[in-house]
Structure formats: structure tokens, C-alpha cells
């Protein structure tokens, strides 16, 4: 394996192409149910051609549950995070990571030149990819595992 760098990788190399959207008028409860079913912490609100926001598990927790609001009557569009930041497929992974760090976000929609959502990039995707592809990290983890097993 060769060492893979965030500077040499492109977003397209790491992003998920399967993006599940939720309608803006769906309830907060519907969002929570869908997040649980597909095991994600956020959903883009709207459609690939019209992204209205992103609703996260934290949005539901702080803007609905903590305020005692009824999740069956609160719409996703009322509690979704905005503005929506995004990156492009051809961006370097480093640029996307920098955007995430500066703005305290864990996920980014990936858009094509027309602004249509074509993917989703999460910190989990980045971590998983770098963990699997980085030979130095793999060797260090293997050595650590062998050290722990010998104790």
C-alpha cells in the first residue's frame, strides 16, 4: 500500500454517491425515524436540484426535544441548519476538510458545476478511507494490536 494524502485525494474518491433526501415539510419525527432506519446523523432537506438545508440529529435534539416542541408538528424546514455549505467533486479532500473544520460541520453535500447534489462527504467517510488506504497508519495499528495481544 502507498501512503495516501488528503492533499492528493479528491472528494470524488471518498464521497458517498447514495444520498437520501427528506422533504422540507416532513415532520421532525419523520426525520428522526428515517435517520434511524438508514443509520445516519443528518439528512439533506429538499432534493438534488434544490437543497433547502441540512437537518442533523443535533438540530432535532436542541431545536425540538430540548425546547419541548412536538416532533410530529414541527417541520424539518423549521429546524434545519442553514446556510448549506458544499464542496465539489474535483475539490481536494484537504480543501473539503478545511471547510468542515473552519465551519464546525461534519458533513458536506457534494455538488456538480450546476449545483446539483451528486454526493455526500462525511467525517466518517474520510476517516474510513484514510484508515484503509494509509499504509503507515495500517502498520502502526497492526503493531499496536500485536502489542496489546501479547500483554
N, C-alpha and C positions, 0 to 999 in steps of 0.2 A: 504494500500500500504506500502511496505517496502522501506527503503532508498536504492537506487541503487548507487553504487560507480563505478567510472571509473576504479578502481583497480580490481573490481570483475567481470566486464563485459569483454567479449571477442569481438573482431572485428566482428566475425560472428553473434553476437547478434544484431548488429546495421547496418551493411553494406547493401547496395542495391545489389541485385543479377542481376538486369536488367542493363546491360552495353551496351551502343550504341557506336560503334567504327566508326572512319572515316578513309578512305584510305589516305595514305601519299601523293598521287598525286592529291587529291581533292583540289579545289581552296579554298582560304581563304573565299571567298564569300559563297561557299558551306558549309563551317564550320559554318559561321555566321547564315546562313539560318537554318541549322539543329539545332544549339543551340537554336534559337528562337522557332522552331517548338516543340522541346521537353523540352523547358524551363530549360536549364542548362547553366552553365558558363564555362564548359570545356568538352572536348571530348578526350578520349584516341585515339592515332593515330596508326593505324595498325590493329592488330587482337588479339584475346585472346592468341594465341600462339606466336605472335611476336609483342611486344609493342615497337613502334619506338619513342614515345614521347607523350606529352600531349599538346594539343592546348587549350588555355584559351581565354576568352573574352579580357583579358588584353593583351595577345600576339597579338591578332588581332588589338586591338586599338593602341598599341605602335609600333609594328613592321610592320604594314601595313598602317593603317589610318594616324597616326601621321607623317609617313615618306612620305606620298603622293603616296604610291605604289598602283598599280591597283589590287584590290582584286580578279579580275577574272583571273589574270595571275600568281599571287603568290600562290605557292602550300603550303599546310598545313605543309609539312615536312620542308620547309624553315623557318617557323616561330614558330614551336612547341618548347615547353620548354623541356630541357634535362639537366642533366640526369634524368631519371624517378626513383623516389623513390617509394617504395611499402611496404606493410605490408602483414602479413599472417593472415588467418582466426583465428588461435589459439592465436594470439598476444592479450595481454590485451588492452583494449581501452586506458588506461593510456599510454602505450608504443607507440601506434599509435598517440595519441595526442601530446606526447613529440616530436616525429619525425616531426610532422606537425609544431609545434611551432619553433623548432630549425632551420628548413629549410624554414620557411615562406611560407608554402603551405597550401591550403585549402581543398585539396582532395588527396586521395591516391588510386591507384589501389590495389586490394587485390588479392594476388596470392596463388596458391596451391604449394605443395612442388616441383612440376615440373616447376614452374614459369609461369604457365598458369593463365591468369586473370580470376577470378571467381566472382569478385565483385568490388564494388566502395564504398569508405568511404569518406564522405564529412563532413565539419563542420556543415552543416545544418542537416545531419543525426544524428550526435552526439547531437547537441542541442535539436533537436526534441525528441530524445529518452530520454535524461536526463530530459527534461522538463516534459514529460508524466509520466515517471517512478519514479521520486523523490518525495516522499510524503511530505517531509519538504518544498521543493520548491513549490509544489502544494498548500500547506496550506498557505504559505507566499503570493503567488499570489492571492489566494482566499480572504485573509484578506485585501490585497491591493485593490482588486476590490470592496469589500464591503465598504471599507473606502471611495473610490472615489465616489461610487454610493450614499453614504449618504451625500455628500457635496452638 
